[in-house]
């Protein structure tokens, strides 16, 4: 959504799209074409590390592919000097509510925010960043310091959702009230809140885009978990908090790379 949508419209779209996405997910799997991470899908960070969550839609022209390879060849070694590390990645199975169609969610880390700031200040890095619009139709990097140790193991048998939320200034607490209100229903439906990133910094192809207030990751035992949540009294009672507190969301369903 290029402009903030009403919460009623958001929920109508989400309900329809979730049903369709559940059917589609049962029939296919989606891979990441632009990452090379290996091993188990885990996210293990210490308190105070700096985490970046990257969501992107890559261009597919021959020129863009060459530019992307050059970006990795020059950018990764430069970033490694400041402790930049790719931790893991998830495949985006369905962009339920989004202006673009990313294929994956990538997790990167730095030892601390000072290390990330050091890379950002490097003039060679600025030249690498300048090529991003030639490579990605859309690129969003959400970053924040970890406030506690993280030990997340992504299970290939589970489903994952990510909501990126922009809050309304008039009710900054509404979204958290909504999440707290539905949490018992989420648990009964086989869901768990596994990570929330608050007030991240945003890097985007659109430098004028405001940063969201929160990223919320949920692990589900099956594809229909959130649909069951939507049928509960807790959910219905909590929707007004969402309506008063949220101006815009992006909503993704994800899975572990196969």
HELIX and SHEET records of a PDB file:
HELIX    1   1 UNK A    7  UNK A   27  1                                  21    
HELIX    2   2 UNK A   62  UNK A   80  1                                  19    
HELIX    3   3 UNK A  113  UNK A  120  1                                   8    
HELIX    4   4 UNK A  123  UNK A  129  1                                   7    
HELIX    5   5 UNK A  132  UNK A  135  1                                   4    
HELIX    6   6 UNK A  169  UNK A  171  5                                   3    
HELIX    7   7 UNK A  174  UNK A  188  1                                  15    
HELIX    8   8 UNK A  225  UNK A  230  1                                   6    
HELIX    9   9 UNK A  233  UNK A  245  1                                  13    
SHEET    1   A 2 UNK A  42  UNK A  45  0                                        
SHEET    2   A 2 UNK A 150  UNK A 153 -1                                        
SHEET    1   B 9 UNK A 191  UNK A 198  0                                        
SHEET    2   B 9 UNK A 214  UNK A 220 -1                                        
SHEET    3   B 9 UNK A 159  UNK A 167 -1                                        
SHEET    4   B 9 UNK A 246  UNK A 256 -1                                        
SHEET    5   B 9 UNK A  85  UNK A  97 -1                                        
SHEET    6   B 9 UNK A 104  UNK A 110 -1                                        
SHEET    7   B 9 UNK A  50  UNK A  58 -1                                        
SHEET    8   B 9 UNK A 136  UNK A 145 -1                                        
SHEET    9   B 9 UNK A 201  UNK A 204 -1                                        
END                                                                             
